[in-house]
Amino acid sequence: MHATAIAANSSVDIYMDSVSLSLGTEANVFNNGGFDEYTGTNSAADGWAKFDASAGLAAYASVENPSTGGRSQRLAVNGMAP
């Protein structure tokens, strides 16, 4: 996933749920691809790490009311520059 700003101080909200990648009949290579497991330790779903290449402008949250399952992962970025 990649988000690019087209104007100064752009913002984006991204909701991720049901992420899956497999080869043939193999199991999903993503641990907790549904983002349903969340212990509340760092705002990212269990098994996922936060990455912030935007100088601290990203905010992570595990949220209810997803498209499937019990939770989704939200990534909000504010103040993006083109």
Beta strands, then each sheet from edge to edge (+ up, - down):
strand 1: 10-16
strand 2: 58-63
strand 3: 72-80
sheet 1: 1+ 3- 2+
end
